[in-house]
Amino acid sequence: MSAATAHPTMGSIPRGRWLLQTLRSWGTIAFLGVLPVLITVVLIGTVLHNGRRSDFATFWDSGRAVLHGVSPYPDVASLPRAADRDTFSPFVYPPPTAFLMVPFSLLPFPIANVFFLFLNLGCVALALRLLGVRDWRCYGAAFLSAPVFSAASIGTVSPLLLLGVTAAWRYRGRTVVVGTVIASVVAMKLFLWPLWFWLIRARHRAAAVLASVGILATTLLAWWAIGFAGLHDYPRLLGRLTELVGANSYSLYALQRTAGVSSHAAQAGLILLGLLLVLAAAIAFGRPRDEARLFVALLGVALVATPILWPHYLVLLFVPVALSSRSFSVLWLLPLLFRLDSAPWSYGSATRIVPVLVGTVGIVAMALRGRGVTRQSSSSELHCPHPRSSAA
């Protein structure tokens, strides 16, 4: 027996293939294994360096405010004429979010800041796990992406929203769980309101009722706890915030403002567009076997129709990506393209806004066409072990 026969990898052609496979393997390990670890180390340093120049500082202050029974909201009249990215960071979330931050406000800020960072990273990993992702390369791609880095570095609640949206899908067969989770994520960030229509259209109607009651009850209870301070001016506060920072974000509102559309017309146009897109998704994906596509489409509507779209909101795109492909594919690499321009603010530049919007719509569209979404719509592979019929 010749040496080439005994060791086929030592032949000229097999040896070339073996070398190529080895390079691919080591390249994959370096890019999706080692590099995300290094990025995480940089992330920790970034959080420590930023200190109170972060969104988490605003959340931490809001928790301390409601802990002492005072309003976390600024006076509308005190808002500046123009927003500065380094200094403008008022708390404008619904009051339940401030109460969610109370446990963190009990800790010294530096400790709470680092703890919240690891909580955010853990939420991303757990969300992918709940979606059935087991391929380590998918986790590497996620932690390497700009949305995850942005969300974790400035201390936002977007990873918490990612985990909540994921849990809503994973446990959609449990009425109490899915209703409570949808109520929680919508109460934290109002732009996720299209997911309530998923409950209606997918016949999770008891969960939809529970979510409605939960949103109303938690919001009123939280406002009652601070003496309804800021309730009267809250709509004006949201409108003023949109005018100040919405045009500097990556949303369709910002794109309209860049084109010269007035603030009120741009906001009204987005509301109308959102309702039309929800209706279109409900019609196109109204069959029971299309539930996963309906969920993905409405999550895409939430991102497109929000008047304020920051890069860290795009961490939610890993839901459609994971639902479409639970193993590593090109789709997992697409969110990395947002690193080509990872500036926190668009400053009303159409050349920055358009690529982000196109990328967002493109990822959602590719996920809707993916075989994984179709399989999950027609099977119970990732469904909660308790059937819907017994979850009332």
Stockholm file with secondary structure:
# STOCKHOLM 1.0

chainA/1-392         MSAATAHPTMGSIPRGRWLLQTLRSWGTIAFLGVLPVLITVVLIGTVLHNGRRSDFATFWDSGRAVLHGVSPYPDVASLPRAADRDTFSPFVYPPPTAFLMVPFSLLPFPIANVFFLFLNLGCVALALRLLGVRDWRCYGAAFLSAPVFSAASIGTVSPLLLLGVTAAWRYRGRTVVVGTVIASVVAMKLFLWPLWFWLIRARHRAAAVLASVGILATTLLAWWAIGFAGLHDYPRLLGRLTELVGANSYSLYALQRTAGVSSHAAQAGLILLGLLLVLAAAIAFGRPRDEARLFVALLGVALVATPILWPHYLVLLFVPVALSSRSFSVLWLLPLLFRLDSAPWSYGSATRIVPVLVGTVGIVAMALRGRGVTRQSSSSELHCPHPRSSAA
#=GR chainA/1-392 SS CCHHHHCGGGSHHHHHHHHHHHHHHHHHHIIIIIHHHHHHHHHHHHHHHHTTSSHHHHHHHHHHHHHTTCCCSCCGGGSCSSCCTTTCCCCCSCHHHHHHTHHHHTSCHHHHHHHHHHHHHHHHHHHHHHTTCCCHHHHHHHHHSHHHHHHHHHTCSHHHHHHHHHHHHHTTTCHHHHHHHHHHHHHHCGGGTHHHHHHHHTTCHHHHHHHHHHHHHHHHHHHHHTTTTTTTTHHHHHHHHHHHHGGGSSSHHHHHHHTTCCHHHHHHHHHHHHHHHHHHHHHHTCSGGGHHHHHHHHHHHHHHHCSCCCGGGGGGGHHHHHHHCSSCCGGGGGGGGGGGGCCSCCTTCHHHHHHHHHHHHHHHHHHHHSHHHHHHHHCCTTSCSSCGGGCC
#=GC SS_cons         CCHHHHCGGGSHHHHHHHHHHHHHHHHHHIIIIIHHHHHHHHHHHHHHHHTTSSHHHHHHHHHHHHHTTCCCSCCGGGSCSSCCTTTCCCCCSCHHHHHHTHHHHTSCHHHHHHHHHHHHHHHHHHHHHHTTCCCHHHHHHHHHSHHHHHHHHHTCSHHHHHHHHHHHHHTTTCHHHHHHHHHHHHHHCGGGTHHHHHHHHTTCHHHHHHHHHHHHHHHHHHHHHTTTTTTTTHHHHHHHHHHHHGGGSSSHHHHHHHTTCCHHHHHHHHHHHHHHHHHHHHHHTCSGGGHHHHHHHHHHHHHHHCSCCCGGGGGGGHHHHHHHCSSCCGGGGGGGGGGGGCCSCCTTCHHHHHHHHHHHHHHHHHHHHSHHHHHHHHCCTTSCSSCGGGCC
//
